[in-house]
Amino acid sequence: MESIAKATGIDKVVQAVAGDDCGCDERKQWLNKTFPYARAMNEEEKVKWSTVVKPAWNSGRLDSYQMGAMNAIYSAVLKKKALRTNCGDCVKTALKKLERIYEASCD
């Protein structure tokens, strides 16, 4: 994420708007500590999370499309094989991880 910001020049814009301390270092450290192999969600993943996965989770039921969306985000962000399970606790744990990553990605 940091390399993309530098390559596109977004880091300069953020610095101009937020000043020298935009909080990026703290978020990066938290994300790296919490999920050593994770990366922040990109814009497409954040939209899919907030419009497809999170509303389904809030309703208490994920259908196959919503599970597929969650698995795609999970695999990409955590760099792990997609979660294919009917274990409710396993899905809930994955959703909680993704929610924390989403929140860190939006700060």
N, C-alpha and C positions, 0 to 999 in steps of 0.2 A: 504494500500500500504506500509506504513511504517513497519507494523508488518511482512509483507512478506519479505521485504528487510532485516530485522533483522534475521528472521528465516532462510533465505537462505545464509546469510553472505554477501549479495551484498552490504550492508551498509559499511562494512569494505573495500571492493574493491573500492567503490566510494570515501571513505575518503582517501584511500591511493593515488588515482589518482588525486582527486580534492582538497585535503586538508581538513581542518576543516570546511571551508565555501564553500559548493558546491552549495548553493542557494536553497537547498531543503526546508528550513524553510519558505523562502519568497513565494515559489510556493505553499506550503501547506497552508499558511495563505491566499493567494489570492484565491485559489480554495475553501477553507472553507468559506470565506467571500462571494464570488460571488455565489457559489452554496452550501448552508449549508448542503444539504443531498447528494451531489454528491461525487463520487470517481473518481480517475484518470482512464483513459482508460487502459485496459490491452493490451498486444501486439496484440492479435487476433482482438480486437475491433479497434485498431489503423490501422491495415492492412485493415480491412473491410471498415473503414471510408475513408482511403486514396485511395483505389482501386475501391470501389463500390459507396459509397454515394457521396463523394466530386466531382468526375468527373461528375456524373449525375446532381448534383446541379449546377456545372459550365456550363453544357450544357442547363440548364433551364428546365429540365423535369426529374422527377423520375417515373419510372414504378413501378409495384407492387413488384417486387423483391427488387429494391432499397429502396422503402418505407419500406418493411419488414426488410431490413438490418438496416435502420435508426431507426425503432421502437425497434428493438432488442437492439441496442446500447443505445438508449434513456432510455429504461426501466431498463437496467442493471446499467448504470452509474448514472442516476438521481434517481433511486429507485422509479420510478413512473410507473403507468400503461402506456402501449404503446399508442402512439398518433395515433388514427384512425380518420382521418378527411380529408375532401377535401378543407378545408379552407387554401388558399395559404399563408395568413399572419401567421397562426398558424404553418404551416410547416416551413416557413422561420424563425420564431422565434426559433423553436426547432433546426433547422440547425445551426443558429448562436450560440446558447448555446453549442451545441456539438462541433462546431469549436473551441470555446474558451477552452473547456475542452480538446480537442485534442491537441491544442497548448501548454497548460499547462502540459499535460501528456508527451509531447516530449521534454520539456526543461530539 
